[in-house]
Amino acid sequence: MTVQVYVVDDSAVVRQTVMHLLQGDPDIALMGSAPNPLIAGPAIRKQRPDVLLLDIEMPGMDGLTFLRQIMADDPIPTVICSTLTERGSSVALEALSAGAVAVVAKPRLGLKQFLEESRRELVQTLKSAARANPRNAAVRKPVPAGRAAPTAPAAGLHALAVNKPVVIGSSTGGTQALEAIITALPADSPGIAIVQHMPEKFTAMYAQRLNGICAMNVREAKDGDRLERGVVLIAPGGRHLQLRKAAGQYFAKVVEGPPVNRHTPSVDVLFKSAAECAGKDLLAIILTGMGDDGARGMKQLHDGGARTLAQDEATCVVFGMPKEAIKLGAINDILPLDRMASAILQFDARG
């Protein structure tokens, strides 16, 4: 079945280039396009596309407002095509929170050349988005910190627990899933290291956003940062994050390197480093996302005695990454998203 794409972008260059790019693939087609949401709205209500490719800044109505209307009325898998300015990054993060399944970063200059060079990635993103469950994409109302699990240990037990880190890997739909988990954790929760597939300029802003709504201290990881209780470190876009142990403490190692499984940062890089330094004293979680990044690293963690969890299909936006880890026999338990914070606190309580 051909994936039908509808493009909403005020740039004629974008609309024409996307039409040209999709013509070469028999499994995907341009259903239509519009320069703004006011024109697009009636068209997609008349004939529903499989995927929307949506700009943010447009005349008449901005893409974020349009996205929120779509998600409230009839959710359609939506890929945001946004520039990487600071303001653009902030609004794109809002779009992910509102229900977009992915963001394609585009430059202000050399746009046509960029789109043509990124054809394979763009087409794959649109195809994967068509298989997404957009009803799971919007952030759920966060559980107040400290109330994530009725079985959570008392604060005194938290203070006495040994330093057992948590590592999490996620991709499509992951920004929303991570927000749901971290906002549900109290300030003294175990240290968490995260790889979320995200463009370079988005990760610092995403960490800042989470830090403003979470009890834990959330920041973009820097080389040498200590992963201690109450701290969440997010891998910077464009660089890999590894975990290292020295004198009983865990530290972040941020390194340059080629893409692994087509991603920088890569979940496998984090997970494999954690397997080498933490062994069984670690909880690893793989969340919603396209592809198989993290599956092999999760298998290494599992075989080394670490506790391993995967998000269930019913609550994933895309069940790709958890599914691949499950197929490898790398998972101890499969849980819905709303039980992940509880699982972290229960693991921590075991001492």
C-alpha positions in Angstrom: 0.0 0.0 0.0 1.4 3.4 -1.0 2.0 5.9 1.8 0.2 9.1 1.0 2.0 12.3 2.2 0.5 15.8 2.4 3.0 18.7 2.7 2.1 22.0 4.4 4.9 24.5 4.0 4.9 28.1 2.8 8.1 27.5 0.8 7.4 26.6 -2.8 11.0 25.1 -2.9 10.2 22.7 -0.2 6.9 21.6 -1.7 8.4 21.1 -5.2 11.5 19.4 -3.9 9.6 16.9 -1.7 7.3 16.1 -4.7 10.4 15.4 -6.8 12.0 13.3 -4.1 9.0 11.1 -3.6 8.5 10.4 -7.3 11.4 7.9 -7.2 9.9 5.6 -4.6 7.0 3.3 -5.6 5.9 2.9 -1.9 5.3 6.6 -1.2 3.5 9.4 -3.0 2.6 13.1 -2.6 -1.1 13.3 -2.1 -1.1 17.0 -2.1 0.4 20.2 -0.7 -0.6 23.6 0.6 1.3 26.8 1.6 -0.5 27.2 4.9 -2.9 25.3 7.3 -5.9 27.4 6.2 -5.8 25.8 2.8 -4.6 22.4 4.0 -7.3 21.9 6.7 -10.3 21.4 4.4 -8.2 19.3 2.0 -7.1 16.8 4.6 -10.6 16.6 6.1 -11.9 15.7 2.7 -9.2 13.0 2.1 -7.1 11.9 5.0 -3.3 11.5 4.3 -1.2 8.8 5.9 1.4 11.4 7.0 1.7 15.1 7.2 5.0 16.9 6.6 4.4 20.2 8.4 6.3 23.5 8.7 6.1 25.6 11.8 6.3 29.2 10.7 3.6 30.0 8.1 1.2 32.8 7.4 -2.4 32.7 8.5 -2.0 30.0 11.1 1.3 28.6 12.5 2.0 24.9 12.3 1.9 24.3 16.0 -1.7 25.6 16.3 -2.6 23.4 13.3 -1.0 20.4 14.8 -2.9 20.8 18.1 -6.1 21.0 16.1 -5.3 17.8 14.2 -4.4 15.9 17.3 -7.6 16.9 19.0 -9.9 16.2 16.1 -8.4 13.2 14.2 -4.7 12.4 14.9 -2.6 12.1 11.8 1.1 11.0 12.0 3.0 14.3 11.6 6.6 15.0 10.8 7.8 18.5 11.6 10.2 20.1 9.1 11.8 23.0 11.0 14.9 25.2 10.9 17.5 24.8 13.6 17.4 28.4 14.9 17.1 28.6 18.7 13.5 29.7 18.4 12.7 27.0 15.9 14.2 24.4 18.1 12.0 25.5 21.0 8.9 25.5 19.0 9.8 22.1 17.4 10.1 20.6 20.9 6.6 22.0 21.7 5.4 20.3 18.5 6.8 17.0 19.7 5.1 17.5 23.0 1.8 18.2 21.2 2.0 14.9 19.3 4.4 15.2 16.3 6.2 11.9 15.8 9.5 13.2 14.4 11.4 16.4 13.5 13.4 16.9 10.3 15.9 19.7 10.7 16.3 21.9 7.7 18.7 24.8 7.1 17.7 28.3 6.1 20.2 28.3 3.3 20.9 25.6 0.7 17.5 24.1 1.4 16.9 22.3 -1.9 20.4 20.7 -1.9 19.9 19.6 1.7 16.6 17.9 1.0 18.0 16.1 -2.0 21.1 14.9 -0.1 18.8 13.8 2.8 16.4 12.0 0.5 16.8 8.5 1.9 16.5 9.6 5.5 13.5 11.8 4.8 11.6 9.1 2.9 12.4 6.5 5.6 11.2 8.9 8.3 7.9 9.5 6.4 7.4 5.7 5.8 8.1 5.0 9.5 5.8 7.8 10.6 3.0 6.3 8.6 3.2 3.2 10.9 3.2 5.3 14.1 0.3 5.5 16.5 -0.2 9.3 16.9 -2.7 8.8 19.7 0.3 7.8 21.9 2.5 10.7 20.8 1.1 13.5 23.0 2.6 13.8 26.5 0.3 12.3 29.1 -0.5 14.5 32.1 2.5 13.9 34.4 2.1 12.2 37.7 3.3 14.5 40.5 6.9 13.7 41.6 7.1 11.1 44.3 3.7 9.6 43.5 4.6 7.5 40.6 4.2 4.2 42.4 2.2 3.1 45.5 5.0 0.6 46.1 7.8 3.2 46.0 10.3 3.0 48.9 10.2 5.6 51.6 12.6 8.6 51.3 14.9 7.2 54.0 15.5 4.1 51.9 16.3 6.2 48.9 19.1 7.9 50.8 20.6 4.6 51.9 20.4 2.9 48.5 23.7 2.2 46.7 24.6 4.1 43.5 22.8 2.0 40.9 22.4 4.0 37.6 19.6 3.8 35.1 20.2 4.0 31.3 17.4 4.7 28.8 17.3 4.7 25.0 14.6 6.1 22.9 13.8 7.6 19.5 10.5 8.4 17.8 8.0 9.3 20.5 10.7 9.3 23.0 10.7 12.9 24.0 7.1 12.5 25.2 7.7 9.2 26.8 10.8 10.4 28.7 8.8 13.4 30.0 6.1 11.2 31.3 8.7 9.1 33.2 11.0 11.7 34.6 8.2 14.1 35.8 6.9 11.2 37.8 10.2 10.6 39.7 11.2 12.3 43.0 14.3 14.5 43.4 16.4 11.7 45.1 15.9 9.1 42.4 18.9 7.2 41.0 21.0 8.9 38.3 19.8 8.4 34.8 21.8 8.6 31.5 19.7 9.0 28.4 20.2 8.7 24.6 17.3 10.2 22.7 17.7 10.5 18.9 17.5 14.2 18.4 19.2 16.8 16.2 22.3 18.6 17.7 20.7 21.9 18.7 17.7 20.3 20.2 19.2 18.3 23.1 20.3 21.3 25.3 16.9 22.9 24.9 15.1 19.7 25.6 17.1 19.1 28.8 16.4 22.7 29.8 12.7 22.1 29.2 12.7 18.9 31.3 14.7 20.6 34.1 12.0 23.2 34.4 9.2 20.6 35.0 11.0 17.8 36.9 12.0 17.3 40.5 15.4 15.8 39.3 18.2 17.9 37.9 18.2 17.4 34.1 21.0 18.7 31.9 22.8 17.9 28.6 25.7 15.7 29.4 29.2 17.1 29.4 32.4 15.0 29.4 33.3 14.2 33.0 29.9 14.8 34.5 29.2 12.6 37.5 26.0 10.5 37.3 24.7 10.7 40.8 21.4 10.6 42.6 19.0 13.2 41.5 20.7 13.8 38.2 19.6 13.1 34.6 22.2 13.4 31.8 21.0 13.6 28.2 23.4 12.7 25.4 24.2 15.8 23.3 23.0 15.6 19.7 25.9 14.8 17.3 28.1 13.1 19.9 28.0 9.7 21.7 27.5 9.3 25.4 29.3 6.5 27.3 29.3 5.5 31.0 32.5 5.1 32.9 33.2 4.0 36.5 36.0 5.2 38.8 36.3 4.9 42.6 32.8 3.6 42.9 31.3 6.6 41.0 29.8 6.7 37.5 30.8 9.4 35.0 29.8 10.5 31.6 32.2 10.3 28.7 31.1 12.4 25.7 32.9 11.5 22.5 33.0 12.4 18.8 32.5 9.5 16.5 30.8 8.2 13.4 27.1 7.2 13.5 26.3 3.8 14.9 23.1 2.2 13.6 22.8 5.5 11.6 22.6 7.6 14.8 24.8 10.0 16.8 24.3 9.6 19.6 23.6 5.9 19.6 21.7 3.9 22.2 24.0 0.9 21.6 27.1 3.0 22.4 25.6 4.0 25.8 24.3 0.5 26.6 27.5 -1.4 25.7 29.6 1.0 27.8 27.2 0.5 30.7 27.4 -3.2 30.4 31.2 -3.0 30.6 31.3 -0.8 33.8 28.1 -1.5 35.7 27.1 -5.1 35.1 24.2 -6.3 37.2 24.1 -3.0 39.3 22.1 -1.3 36.6 18.6 -0.9 35.1 18.3 -0.4 31.4 15.1 0.7 29.6 14.3 0.8 25.9 11.4 3.0 24.8 9.5 3.8 21.7 11.5 4.3 18.5 12.1 3.3 14.9 14.8 0.8 13.9 16.9 -1.4 16.1 19.4 0.9 17.8 20.0 -0.4 21.4 18.8 -4.0 20.9 22.3 -5.5 20.8 23.5 -3.3 23.7 20.5 -4.4 25.7 21.3 -8.0 25.0 24.8 -7.5 26.3 23.4 -5.8 29.5 20.9 -8.6 29.9 23.5 -11.3 29.6 25.6 -9.5 32.1 22.9 -9.6 34.7 21.5 -6.1 34.4 17.7 -5.6 34.8 16.2 -4.8 31.4 12.8 -3.4 30.5 11.0 -2.6 27.2 8.0 -0.4 26.6 5.0 -2.3 25.5 3.5 -2.0 22.0 0.2 -0.5 23.2 1.8 2.6 24.6 4.6 3.1 22.0 4.4 5.6 19.1 6.6 3.2 17.2 7.3 -0.3 18.5 10.5 -0.8 16.5 13.3 -0.5 19.1 11.6 -2.4 21.9 10.4 -5.1 19.5 14.0 -5.7 18.2 15.3 -6.0 21.8 12.5 -8.4 22.7 13.3 -10.6 19.6 16.9 -10.9 20.8 15.8 -12.2 24.2 17.3 -9.2 25.9 14.3 -8.1 28.0 13.3 -9.2 31.5 9.9 -7.4 31.5 7.7 -5.6 29.0 5.8 -2.7 30.7 3.4 0.1 29.7 4.8 3.6 29.9 2.9 4.5 33.0 4.7 1.8 35.0 8.2 2.7 34.1 8.8 5.3 36.9 7.5 2.7 39.4 9.9 0.2 38.0 12.8 2.6 38.5 11.9 3.2 42.1 11.4 -0.5 42.8 14.8 -1.4 41.4 16.4 1.4 43.4 14.7 0.1 46.6 16.4 -3.3 46.3 19.7 -1.9 47.5 
